[in-house]
Amino acid sequence: MRRIFSRFFPSIPLEPISIYAVYSEILSKLYILGIAFGFAYLQSVYLEWGFHNPVNFFLSLFQSIVAICLLFISIFYRRIFTWAPPLVRVLYFILVLLEIETGFHDPNIVYFDPRNWLTIIAIMWVCSFFYPGRVWQFVTEWSILFFFYLTRVHYENGGSIPNETWREMTTIVPLFFVCFFLHHWWFRTRYTSAYRGILLGEKKKSFMQDTHDSIGSHLTEIMMITKKMESSPKPDLMEDLKKLRQISDNALSQLRSQLVEDDQKEILRTSFLKGLRILLKQRYKLAGRNIKFQWDQKWNETNIRLVDNNEIIHNLFMLFSEVTSSDLKYGQGTSILKLSIERESIWFHFSSLGNDGSKTDHFFQEGDGMGETILISRVESLGGKLSISKLPYTIQIILPPKWFEWEN
């Protein structure tokens, strides 16, 4: 069957990880359909109740339940991602079956009236953009629904299909093919976008690794050559050799720092609290300082990820880097990072203790580092709030939870 579809809907070989990315995008936007269908069918329930039509009342009620299920799947799809796509396809199938059946119980419109197909075509058109499945699955399921409708008309009409239905086919069949090709185009467009995004990420990582292997090795060779030349120097070359060595040292150091920073951002993205604990402990240990973390132990059992947004990840990384760098530069003793997670905000409280246990009052120095202005600007770019207390010097940061994702 797939070979038959491939003749009419040619496709490229699909990578599973890119397909999952497409499904994830669809499921995350599925709440739009859930809300729209929910309002429509709840209104239909109200109208059918007023018309005293019990059959269509219950059919509309079941359709509204399906719409609510779609809404909840969109909200909790990360927890049920493995079986969320097939579940959504089943709900679509049930929704259309119920919609077809309502056309046979309408007291005002006969079952072969073309108006009965308006809602079905609308659902099919919408599903073309919100269908978490392959093209061949979409074509197969809607073809089954089409032949089910013909079978239902055949049964309702006493063993034959009326001429009005055949006339409907001249419009319905072309619309079906348009929706088939529309879904094929839209799925392929989103898949290509996801595939290129993943490919660019892999190429970036490969590029950084190749840069380190090639340029880094050359810079190391330059540094070794300059050391060798310094061991048997010529008076007129000494100054140039010192500059050359300084440049090579700086270039090698910057390259290593960039690679380390990218790795640290990735650690912070995949597991925020664990990554934050690891990175800060490493920084303070290298400086001969200690830092303590204070938050509810239940968050240690929950994986908190950062959203997949490079700008947000960079801003969060630089925010904590600037705060800790200033503390390491001007603070002393033990530092404390407190964390509180609430429904509408994530609260960070940073303070530094002196060697005698008292809070230090020189956390930031006027005119040094990025300063408070840049720090405030970075917090505001994240949609958060920053408050600074001078004596003793403490920093409180409140960030919106939309930049974080929770995984049990």
N, C-alpha and C positions, 0 to 999 in steps of 0.2 A: 504493500500500500504506500509506503514511503517513497518507493521508486516512481510510482505513478504521480504522486504529488510533486516530486522533484523535477519532473518534466515541465510542469506548469509553474512551479514556484521554485526556481533554482536558488540554491543557498550555498554558502561557504561552510567548510568544516567548523563545527562549533566547539569551543572550549568550555568545559563545565563551569569553571570559576566565573567566566564572563556571563554565562546563562544565569548563574545564581545572582550576579550583580543586577541583571535585568529584572529578575523575579523580585528581588528585594526592593528595587525602585517602584515596581508596580504595586506591591503589597503596601508599601509605605504611603502611597497616594490613594489606596482603595477606600479610605474613609469618605472621599468625595462622593463616590457612588453610593456608599452606605447611607449618607445623609440625604442625598437627592432621592434615592429610591424609597427611603424610609418616610420622608414627608409625602411623597406621591401616593404610596400605598396606604398610609394612615388616613389620608384624605379620602381615598377610595373606600376604605373600611367605613368611614363616617357616612359617605354618600349611599353605599349599599345598604347600610342599616336604615337609612331614611326611606329607601325605596322598598324596604321589606323583601329583599332578595337574599335569602339565607345562604344559597349556594355560593354566589359571588362574594358575599360577605366573608365567608370562611376562606375562600380562595385568596381574597385580598389580605385577610389577616395573616395567612401563611406566608404570603409574599412580603409583608412588612416584617415578619420574623426573619426571613431570609436576608432582608436588607440590614436588619440590626446585626445579624451574624457577620455580614461583610464588614460592618463598622468595627465590631470587636476584633475581628481577625486583623484588620489594619492596625489596630492599637497594640495588639499582643503578638504580632506575627513573628517577632524575634524569638519568642519562647517556643513557638511551634513551627519553625521555619521548614523543617523537613517534610511536613505533610500539609502545610498551609496552601501551596499552589494547587495540588489536586483537590483539596477541600473547596477552594474558591471555584474551581471548574465545575465541581458537582453542584454547588449552590447556584451558579449561573444556569446550569442545565435544568435544575428544579424550578428556578424562577421562570424560565421560558415555557416549560411544560404547564405551569399554573396559568401563565398568561394566555397560552393557546386555549386552555380549557375554559377560561372566562368568556371567550368569544362564543361558546356554545350555550351559554346560560344567560345571555343578555336579552332581556325582554323587548328592547327597542331596536336592536340591530340583528339581522339574520347572520348566521354563522359564516356564510360565504361572502359577506360584504367586505370590500377591500379595506374599510376603515379598521377592521379587526387586526389588520397586519401593521398598522402604523406604529403601535407600541412595540411590536416584536422587532420590526426593522430598526427602531430607535435603540432598543436594547442591544441588538446585534452590532450596530454602528459604535455604540459606546464600548462594548466588549472588545472591539477591535483594538482599542487603545489601552484597555485594562485587563488583558487576558494573560494570566501567568502560565503560559504553556507554549509548546511548539506550534508552528504553522499547520502541520499535518493534524495535530490534535484539534485545533480550532476548526479546520475544514471538516473533519470527521464528525465532530459533535454537532455542528450546525447542519450538516447534511442529514444526520439522524433525526434531528428536530424537524427538518423540512419534510422528510418522508413520514414522520409520525403525524404531522399535520394532515398530509394527504390521506393517510390511513384513517385518521379520525373523521375527516370529511366523508370519506367513502362509507364508513360505518353509520354516520349520522344521516346520510342521504339514502340509506336503505340499499347499499350495495353498489352505488355508482357515484361518480364525481360529476357535479353539476357543471353546466357550461360557464357559469359565472366564475367558478374556481379556475377553470382553464384560462379564462381571460385574465384573471389575476396573475397567473404564472408568467405572462408576458412582461409584467413589471417586477414581480418578486424574484424570479430567477436572475435577471441581470443585476438587481440590487445585491443579491447574495454573492455573485461573482465580484462585484465592486468591493464589497466588504472583505472578501477573501484576499484580494490583492492589496487592499488597504492595510489589513493586518500584517500581511507578508512584508510590505514596505516599512511599516512602523516597527515591527519586531527587528527587522534587519538593521534599521537605522539605530535603534537603541542598543542592539548587540554590538554593532561596530563601535559606537561611542564608548561602551563599557570595555570592550576589548582593547581599544586604543589607550584608554586611561590606565588599564592594568599594564599594558605593554610599555607605556611611557614610564610608569613607576619602576618596572623591572629594568628598563634601559637606563634610567637615572642611577639606580643602584649599581648596575654594571659599569656605567660611565665613571662613577666615583671610584669603584674598585680598580678599573683600568688606569685611571688617573694616578691613583696611589702606586700602582705597580710600575708604571712607566715614568711619569714625571718625578715621583718620589724617589725612585731608584737613581735617576739622573742627578737630582739634587744631592742625594747622598754621595754620589761619585764626585761631584764638584767639591763638596765639603772635605772629602778624603784627600783629593788632589791639593787643595789649598793647604791642608795640614802638612802634607808631604813637602810642598814648596816652602812652607814656613820653616821647616826643619833645616833647609839649606838655602837661605834667602839671599837675594841680591838687594843691595840697599835701595835702588830706585824702584823696586817692585813691592816693597813692604806695605806701603800705604794702600796700593791697589788690591793687594792680597787680603788685607784686613777688611776692606769694603766688600770684596767678593765673598769672603767667608760670612760676613754679617748678612749679606743678602740671601745667600743660600740657606743659612740657619733660619732666617725669618720665613722664607718661602716654605721650607720643610715643616716648620712649626705651625704655620697657618694651615697647610694642607692637612696635617694630622688633627688639628683642632676642628676643622670642618668635618672630617670623617667622624670624629668622636661626637660632635654636636648632632649630626644626623642620626647616629645610633642612639643617643640619649633621647632625642625627640621620638623615635620609634618606640623605645621602651615606655616613655610617658604616654604615648597614644594607646598602646595595647592594654596597659594596666596602670591607670593613673596613680593610685595610692601606692602600689608596690614600686612603681617606677620612681615616684617622688621620694619615697623612703630610701631607695638604693642610691639615686643620684645625689641627694643631699648628704647622706652619710659618707659617700665617697669624697665629696668636696670638703666636708668638715674634717674627715680623717686626714686628708692630705695637708690640711692647714693646722693639724694638731689640736683641733677643737672637737667638741661633742655637741650633738643636737638630740633633743627628745621630741617624740611625737605623741600627741594626746588626742585620741578620737575614740568613738564607740567601737568596741571590738567586733561588732556585727559587720562593720564595713570591711573588715579583713576577709570575710567569707564571701563578699560580693565583688565581682570584677567590674570596676568602673573604667570605661574606655572614653577616650576623647573622640569627638565627632571627626569624620574623615574630611577635614578642612585644613589645608596646610597653613593658611594664614592664622587660623585660630590656634593651632598647635604651636606655631612659631611665637605668637604673642604670649601664650601661657608659659612657654619655656623661658622666654626672655624676661617675663614678669618675675618668676621665681628666681631666675639667675641674678637679676639686678638686686632683689631684696637680700638674697643670701650673700652676694658679693660684697654688698655694703656692710653687712653684719660681720663678715670675715675681716673686712678692712678696718672697721672702726669699733666693733664690739669686742667682748671678751667673755671668758667663761663658757657656760652652757647656754645654748639657745633652745627655745621651745616653740614648736609649731602646733597650734591647736586647730582642730577641724570639727565643724558641725554641719551636718547635711540635713536640710529641711526641704519641705515640698516646693517652696518658691525660691530658695536661695541656697548657696553653698558658702559657708562662712569660714574664713581663715584668719587666725590671730597669731601674729609673729612677735616674739619678744626675746630679748637677750639678757641673761643673768651674768653678773660679775663673778669673779672668783670667790667672793664671800657670800654669794647667793642673792645679792641685791640686783635689781634691774638696772641695766646700764642706761645712761642718759645721753650717749653719744652714738646712737645707731647710724645716723646720717650726719655728714658734715656739710655745712653751707658751701655751695659752689663746687663740690666734688662729685665725680661720677655723672651719671645721667641726671641725677637730681630728682626732686619730688615732682617737678612739672612733667617730665617725661613719664615718670611712673604713673601719675594720675591720668595722663593721656592714654597710656596703654590699657589701664583698667577700664576707662570709659569706652575705648574701642571694643572691649568685650561686653559692653552693656552692664558693667558692674559699678560698684561704689568703693571708694577708698577713704579711710579716715586715719589720721596720724596723730598720735599723742606725743608731745615733746618731753614731758617729765613725768614718769620715765618714758623713754622713747619706745613706742610700740606701733605696729601697723596692723590694721584690720582691713581685710579685703572681702567683699561680698560679690559673688559672681552668680549669674543666672544658671539654672541647671540644664538649659538647652544645649550647652556645649559638652555635656557628659551623657554617656549611655550606660545603663545598668544591665548587667548580666548576672543572673543567679548562678 
